[in-house]
Amino acid sequence: MISSISEIAMLWQKVLAKLEQKLGEKQIFDAFFANSYIYEINNETIVVVVNSAVAITLMNNKYKDLIVETVGEITQSHFNVVFVQESDIAKSKDLTQTNTKKVEYFKDAKINPDSTFDNFVMGNFNREAGQASLMIAANPGRMFNPLFIYSNSGLGKTHLMHAIGNYISKVTKPGAKILYFTAEDFVEEYIKYVKGEKEAESLKEYVTSFDVLLLDDVQFLANKVKTQEFFFYIYEKMINNNKQVVITADKQPSELNGIEDRLVTRFSKGLTVNIQKPDQETCVEILKKKIVSSGLDLNNVDPSVIYFYADKFSNNIRELEGAFTRLIFYAVKLKQSSLITMDIAVEAVQNLVGMEKMDGQLSGTKIINVTADYYNLAPSQLTGKIRTGQIALARHMAMYLIRYNTDLPLKKIGELFGGKDHTTVMNAIEKVEKELKTNTQVKEAVSELEKRLKIK
C-alpha cells in the first residue's frame, strides 16, 4: 500500500510525466497540471489538489478518464480521482470518508502467511497445478483467468491459493489488495445481506475493489441460485477489469452439479488443472520437511519410518501430515524419546489403522525401503519397471528377504512390486539363492540388510 509522503509524491510525479507525454500540449499541462499534487490517498480514492475552480471543471469534464487510466498504468490498481482546491480540502476529506465508509466483510478469511511456494513440495502429481499457480502469481490478471484447481480434499489446493496470495503481496505487487474466502464464507455474507444486516451494493463494491480474488471450494455454492446470481455479477466485473480470479473445487467445472451453466462456462474459459494422488517420493519429501520444520534431526528418525508413513497415508496430504504430527507428539512428549523408531511409529498410529492390516504391509514395505536405502535407490525404483543391473539386483534382494522373513505369499509379494506375477517373483528369489552359494558380495549384502532389518 502506498502510504509514506515520499511514495505519494513519487507516484504523482510519475503520473504527471506520463500525462505530459500523452497530452502533447505544453501550455495546457503547465497551466493546469504542473503544480498539482496528491493531498491524500484514502482507500480507493486519490485526492488531487489543483490551482483553481476552472482546473477542477476541466479535469472532471475533459481529462478525468485519461488521469484515472494513467494512475492505473502506474499503480496496476483502480483508483477514483477527486479534484479539489486547497480551500476545499476539509470538504473533500469529508466526502471521501463518506464515499468509502468502512465495512467489515469476511473478517476471518485471511491469507495464511505460512503457506508459500517455498514450503510447497512439488511432485509429478501436482506439478502442473504448482507451476500454473506460480505463473499466475508472477503475472496476476495477465495470463490464465480464472485459474481453476480441482482435486480431492487434502491434496494442497488451499495451500496453493495462499501461496499465490503471499507471492503477489510480497514479490509481484506489494500493496495489492487480495481477498481470500471460502464459498461457505460467501454464502454467510450473502445471507446477512438478505436479512438486511448489510447492504447489497456495498458487498459487491467491497469484493470487486480487490485486485485478486481467491475463492475456495466453489462446489458449496451448488443449488444456491440467488447466491450464484450475486457471485456472477462479482465474477464478471473482476474478470472484465483484468483482476485475477483463482477458484478451487473438488471436481472439474463440467462436473459441478448444481452450479449454473453460465458460471461453469466461464470457469472453463481459463486454465483448469488437476492435483492427483501424491506419489511416495513426494510424500517422503513432505515428511522430511516437516521433521526439519519441527526442530528435529533427520538422523534421529529411522528412514523406514518415513517411507512407511509415506506409503500408508499417501491418499491425503493433510492426513499424512496429521499422522506424522501425531507421531512426533507421541515420540517426544509421551515416549520422551530422542529417536523415532519403527516400533514407536507403529504404536503412534495403531488406533488410526487396524494393526492386523498394518503388520503384513509393514514388513514388506520396510524391507523394500531398507533395501532401496542400502543400494542408494528410491523405493519406487524397486517397485517400478526399470530392469538395469543395480536396480534389478536390489529388487531381487528385496523379494528374497520378504519371501523368507514374512508370511506374504508370492502373489502378494508381486503386488508390492507393481503387480508382478508369482513366477517372476519365484525366479528372482531363485537367482538370489543361487548367488548366495558362490557370490561373496551378495552374501555380505544379505547379511548387512538382515542386520539393518534386525532380522537376526
C-alpha positions in Angstrom: 0.0 0.0 0.0 1.3 3.5 -0.9 1.4 5.3 2.4 4.5 7.4 3.0 4.7 11.1 1.9 7.7 10.3 -0.4 5.9 7.4 -2.0 2.8 9.5 -2.7 4.9 12.3 -4.1 6.9 9.9 -6.3 3.6 8.3 -7.6 2.2 11.7 -8.7 5.5 12.7 -10.4 5.3 9.5 -12.5 1.7 10.2 -13.3 2.5 13.8 -14.4 5.4 12.6 -16.5 3.2 10.2 -18.4 0.4 12.8 -18.7 2.7 15.3 -20.2 3.7 12.8 -22.9 0.1 11.8 -23.6 -1.3 15.4 -23.7 1.3 16.8 -26.1 0.0 20.3 -25.2 2.7 22.0 -23.1 0.6 25.2 -22.4 -2.4 23.1 -21.0 -0.1 21.0 -19.0 1.8 23.9 -17.5 -1.4 25.8 -16.7 -3.4 23.1 -15.1 -1.3 20.0 -14.3 2.2 21.1 -13.4 1.6 22.4 -9.9 -1.0 19.8 -8.9 -0.2 17.3 -6.1 -1.8 14.5 -4.2 -3.3 15.6 -0.8 -4.1 12.1 0.3 -4.9 8.5 -0.7 -8.0 7.3 1.2 -8.8 3.7 0.5 -9.6 3.6 -3.3 -9.8 7.4 -3.7 -6.9 9.8 -4.6 -7.5 13.4 -3.6 -5.6 15.8 -6.0 -5.2 19.5 -5.3 -5.3 21.7 -8.3 -4.9 25.5 -8.6 -8.4 26.8 -9.4 -12.1 26.0 -9.8 -11.6 26.2 -13.5 -9.0 23.5 -13.3 -11.4 21.3 -11.3 -14.1 21.7 -14.1 -11.6 21.0 -16.8 -10.2 17.9 -15.1 -13.6 16.4 -14.4 -15.1 17.2 -17.8 -12.2 16.5 -20.2 -9.2 14.7 -18.6 -10.5 12.6 -15.8 -10.7 9.3 -17.7 -7.1 9.9 -19.0 -5.9 10.6 -15.5 -7.6 7.6 -14.0 -6.2 5.4 -16.8 -2.7 6.7 -16.3 -2.9 6.2 -12.5 -4.0 2.6 -13.2 -1.0 2.1 -15.5 1.4 3.2 -12.8 -0.2 1.5 -9.8 -1.7 -1.5 -11.6 -4.8 -0.8 -9.4 -8.0 1.1 -9.9 -8.4 4.4 -8.1 -11.1 7.0 -8.2 -9.6 10.5 -8.5 -11.2 13.6 -6.8 -10.0 17.1 -7.7 -10.1 19.9 -5.1 -8.7 23.3 -4.3 -6.7 23.9 -1.1 -9.7 25.8 0.3 -11.9 22.8 -0.2 -9.6 20.2 1.3 -11.7 19.8 4.5 -14.9 19.4 2.4 -13.3 16.8 0.1 -11.9 14.9 3.1 -15.5 14.5 4.5 -16.7 13.5 1.0 -14.1 10.7 0.6 -14.7 9.4 4.1 -18.5 9.2 3.3 -17.9 7.5 0.0 -15.5 5.0 1.4 -17.5 4.1 4.5 -15.6 1.2 6.2 -17.4 -2.1 6.3 -16.2 -5.4 7.6 -16.7 -8.5 5.5 -15.0 -11.9 5.6 -13.3 -10.9 8.9 -12.0 -14.4 9.5 -10.9 -15.1 5.9 -7.2 -14.2 5.8 -4.2 -15.3 3.8 -2.1 -17.8 5.8 1.5 -16.4 5.8 2.9 -19.9 6.4 1.5 -21.3 3.1 4.1 -20.3 0.5 5.7 -21.7 -2.7 8.9 -22.2 -0.7 7.3 -24.9 1.5 5.1 -26.4 -1.2 6.6 -29.7 -2.1 6.2 -30.3 -5.8 6.0 -33.7 -7.5 4.6 -35.3 -10.6 1.1 -35.5 -9.1 0.9 -31.7 -8.5 3.5 -30.2 -10.8 1.1 -28.7 -13.3 -1.0 -27.0 -10.6 2.1 -25.8 -8.9 3.7 -24.3 -12.0 0.4 -22.7 -13.1 -0.1 -21.1 -9.7 3.4 -19.7 -9.8 2.8 -18.3 -13.3 -0.4 -16.7 -12.1 1.3 -15.2 -9.0 4.0 -13.7 -11.2 1.6 -12.3 -13.7 -1.8 -11.7 -12.0 -4.6 -10.8 -14.4 -2.4 -11.2 -17.5 -2.4 -14.9 -18.3 -4.9 -17.5 -17.3 -8.1 -16.0 -15.8 -9.6 -17.7 -14.0 -7.2 -20.4 -12.8 -9.3 -23.3 -11.7 -7.7 -26.0 -9.5 -9.6 -29.2 -8.6 -8.8 -32.3 -6.6 -9.9 -34.5 -3.8 -9.8 -33.0 -0.3 -6.5 -32.6 1.4 -4.1 -32.5 -1.6 -2.9 -28.9 -1.4 -5.4 -26.7 -3.3 -5.8 -24.3 -0.4 -2.0 -24.2 0.2 -1.6 -23.1 -3.5 -4.2 -20.4 -3.1 -2.5 -18.9 -0.1 0.9 -19.2 -1.8 -0.4 -17.2 -4.7 -1.7 -14.5 -2.4 1.6 -14.4 -0.4 3.7 -14.2 -3.6 1.7 -11.4 -5.2 1.6 -9.3 -2.0 5.3 -9.8 -1.2 7.0 -10.1 -4.6 4.9 -9.3 -7.7 2.8 -6.5 -6.5 3.4 -5.3 -2.9 0.3 -3.4 -1.7 -2.1 -5.3 -4.0 -5.5 -6.0 -2.4 -6.0 -9.7 -2.1 -9.2 -11.3 -0.9 -9.4 -15.0 0.1 -12.6 -16.7 1.3 -14.4 -20.0 1.1 -17.7 -20.5 -0.7 -19.2 -21.1 2.7 -17.9 -17.7 3.9 -19.5 -16.1 0.8 -22.9 -17.8 1.5 -22.8 -16.4 5.1 -22.2 -12.9 3.9 -24.9 -13.1 1.3 -27.4 -14.4 3.9 -26.6 -11.4 6.1 -27.4 -9.1 3.1 -30.7 -10.9 2.5 -31.6 -10.4 6.2 -30.9 -6.7 5.8 -27.8 -6.7 8.1 -25.6 -5.4 5.3 -26.2 -3.5 2.0 -26.0 -5.5 -1.2 -24.3 -2.8 -3.2 -21.6 -2.3 -0.5 -20.8 -6.0 -0.5 -20.5 -6.1 -4.3 -18.3 -3.0 -4.3 -16.2 -4.3 -1.4 -15.4 -7.6 -3.2 -14.8 -6.0 -6.6 -12.5 -3.4 -5.1 -9.8 -6.1 -4.6 -7.1 -6.9 -7.2 -7.1 -10.6 -6.6 -10.0 -12.9 -5.7 -9.3 -16.4 -4.2 -12.4 -18.5 -3.9 -12.0 -21.9 -2.2 -14.4 -24.9 -2.5 -16.8 -23.3 -5.0 -18.9 -26.5 -5.0 -20.6 -25.3 -1.8 -22.4 -22.7 -4.0 -24.3 -25.6 -5.5 -28.1 -25.2 -5.8 -27.9 -21.7 -4.1 -29.5 -19.9 -7.0 -29.6 -16.4 -5.6 -26.2 -16.6 -4.2 -24.8 -17.7 -7.6 -26.5 -14.8 -9.3 -24.9 -12.4 -6.8 -21.5 -14.1 -7.3 -21.9 -14.0 -11.1 -22.1 -10.2 -11.0 -18.9 -10.0 -8.9 -17.1 -12.6 -11.1 -17.9 -10.8 -14.4 -16.8 -7.4 -13.0 -13.5 -8.9 -11.7 -12.7 -10.7 -15.0 -13.7 -7.7 -17.2 -11.3 -5.5 -15.2 -8.5 -8.0 -15.6 -8.4 -8.8 -11.9 -7.1 -12.2 -11.2 -9.5 -14.9 -10.0 -8.5 -18.3 -8.7 -11.1 -20.9 -7.8 -10.8 -24.4 -6.3 -13.3 -27.2 -6.2 -13.4 -31.0 -5.7 -14.4 -31.6 -9.3 -13.6 -30.0 -12.7 -16.1 -27.3 -13.9 -18.2 -29.6 -16.1 -18.8 -32.0 -13.3 -20.0 -29.4 -10.7 -23.6 -30.4 -10.2 -25.9 -27.6 -9.1 -23.8 -24.8 -10.5 -25.3 -22.6 -13.2 -24.3 -23.3 -16.7 -23.1 -19.7 -17.3 -20.7 -20.0 -14.3 -19.5 -23.4 -15.4 -18.8 -22.0 -18.9 -16.9 -19.0 -17.6 -14.8 -21.2 -15.2 -13.9 -23.3 -18.1 -12.6 -20.4 -20.2 -9.4 -20.0 -18.1 -6.9 -22.8 -17.2 -8.2 -25.9 -15.4 -5.6 -28.0 -13.6 -5.8 -31.1 -11.5 -3.9 -32.4 -8.4 -3.8 -36.2 -8.3 -2.9 -38.6 -5.5 0.7 -37.9 -4.4 3.5 -40.4 -5.3 5.6 -41.9 -2.5 8.7 -39.9 -3.2 6.8 -36.6 -2.8 5.3 -37.8 0.4 8.8 -38.6 1.7 10.0 -35.1 0.9 6.9 -33.6 2.6 7.7 -35.6 5.8 11.4 -34.7 5.7 10.5 -31.0 5.6 8.0 -31.5 8.4 10.7 -33.1 10.5 13.1 -30.2 10.0 10.4 -27.6 10.5 9.5 -29.3 13.8 13.1 -28.8 15.0 14.0 -32.5 14.9 17.1 -34.0 13.5 16.5 -36.2 10.4 19.3 -38.6 11.6 17.1 -39.3 14.7 14.3 -40.7 12.6 14.6 -44.2 11.2 14.3 -43.9 7.4 11.9 -46.8 7.2 9.5 -44.8 9.4 9.3 -42.0 6.8 8.8 -44.4 4.0 6.2 -46.4 5.9 4.1 -43.2 6.7 4.6 -42.0 3.1 3.1 -45.3 1.9 0.4 -45.7 4.5 -1.1 -42.2 4.3 -0.4 -41.2 0.7 -4.1 -40.7 -0.2 -4.3 -37.4 1.5 -1.5 -34.9 2.3 -3.5 -33.4 5.2 -3.9 -36.9 6.7 -0.3 -37.6 6.0 0.9 -34.5 7.9 -1.6 -35.1 10.7 -0.5 -38.7 11.2 3.2 -37.6 11.4 2.3 -34.7 13.8 0.7 -37.3 16.0 3.9 -39.4 15.7 6.2 -36.5 16.7 3.9 -35.7 19.7 3.8 -39.4 20.7 7.6 -39.9 20.5 8.7 -36.6 22.0 6.1 -35.9 24.6 4.7 -39.3 25.6 7.7 -41.6 25.0 10.2 -38.8 25.6 12.5 -40.5 23.1 15.1 -38.6 21.0 15.0 -41.4 18.5 11.9 -42.3 16.4 12.0 -46.0 15.7 9.6 -48.2 13.7 8.2 -49.6 16.9 7.2 -46.1 18.1 5.9 -45.3 14.7 3.6 -48.3 14.7 2.4 -47.6 18.3 1.6 -43.9 17.4 -0.9 -44.8 14.7 -2.2 -48.2 15.7 -5.6 -46.6 16.5 -5.8 -44.9 13.1 -5.1 -48.1 11.1 -6.0 -51.7 12.0 -2.9 -53.5 13.3 -3.7 -56.7 11.6 -3.7 -54.9 8.2 -0.6 -53.0 9.1 1.6 -55.9 10.1 1.7 -57.5 6.7 2.2 -54.2 4.9 4.8 -53.1 7.4 7.2 -56.0 6.8 7.1 -55.8 3.0 7.3 -52.0 2.9 10.1 -51.9 5.5 12.2 -54.4 3.6 11.7 -52.6 0.3 12.6 -49.2 1.9 15.7 -50.5 3.7 16.9 -52.4 0.7 16.5 -49.3 -1.5 18.4 -47.2 1.0 21.2 -49.8 1.1 21.6 -49.6 -2.7 21.2 -45.8 -2.7 17.9 -46.1 -4.7 14.4 -44.8 -4.3 11.8 -47.4 -3.2 9.8 -46.5 -6.4 12.7 -47.8 -8.5 12.5 -51.2 -6.8 8.8 -51.4 -7.3 8.9 -49.9 -10.8 9.6 -51.4 -14.2 13.2 -50.5 -14.8 15.5 -53.5 -15.2 19.0 -52.2 -15.2 21.6 -54.2 -13.3 21.8 -52.5 -10.0 18.0 -51.9 -9.7 17.2 -55.5 -10.8 19.7 -56.9 -8.2 18.2 -54.7 -5.4 14.7 -55.8 -6.4 15.6 -59.4 -6.3 17.2 -59.0 -2.9 14.1 -57.3 -1.5 11.9 -60.1 -2.9 14.2 -62.7 -1.4 14.1 -61.1 2.0 10.4 -60.6 2.0 9.8 -64.2 1.0 11.9 -65.7 3.9 11.1 -63.1 6.6 7.3 -62.5 6.2 4.2 -64.7 5.7 3.3 -63.0 2.5 2.6 -65.4 -0.4 4.3 -65.0 -3.8 1.2 -63.3 -5.3 1.2 -60.6 -2.5 4.9 -60.0 -2.9 4.4 -59.5 -6.6 1.7 -56.9 -5.8 4.2 -55.0 -3.7 6.4 -54.7 -6.8 3.9 -53.2 -9.2 1.8 -56.3 -9.9 4.5 -58.8 -11.0 3.2 -62.4 -11.2 4.3 -65.1 -8.9 6.6 -66.7 -11.5 8.6 -63.6 -11.8 8.9 -63.4 -8.0 10.0 -67.0 -7.7 12.6 -66.6 -10.5 14.1 -63.6 -8.6 14.3 -65.5 -5.3 16.0 -68.5 -7.0 18.6 -66.2 -8.6 19.5 -64.8 -5.2 19.6 -68.3 -3.7 22.0 -69.3 -6.4 24.2 -66.3 -6.0 24.4 -66.9 -2.2 26.3 -70.1 -2.9 29.2 -68.6 -4.8 29.0 -64.7 -4.6 30.7 -63.2 -1.6 29.3 -59.7 -2.2 25.7 -61.0 -2.3 26.3 -62.9 1.0 27.7 -59.7 2.6 24.7 -57.7 1.3 22.1 -60.1 2.6 23.9 -60.2 6.0 24.1 -56.4 6.2 20.4 -56.0 5.2 19.3 -58.5 7.8 21.3 -56.6 10.4 19.6 -53.3 9.4 16.2 -55.0 9.4 17.0 -56.6 12.8 16.0 -60.0 11.5 18.9 -61.7 13.1 
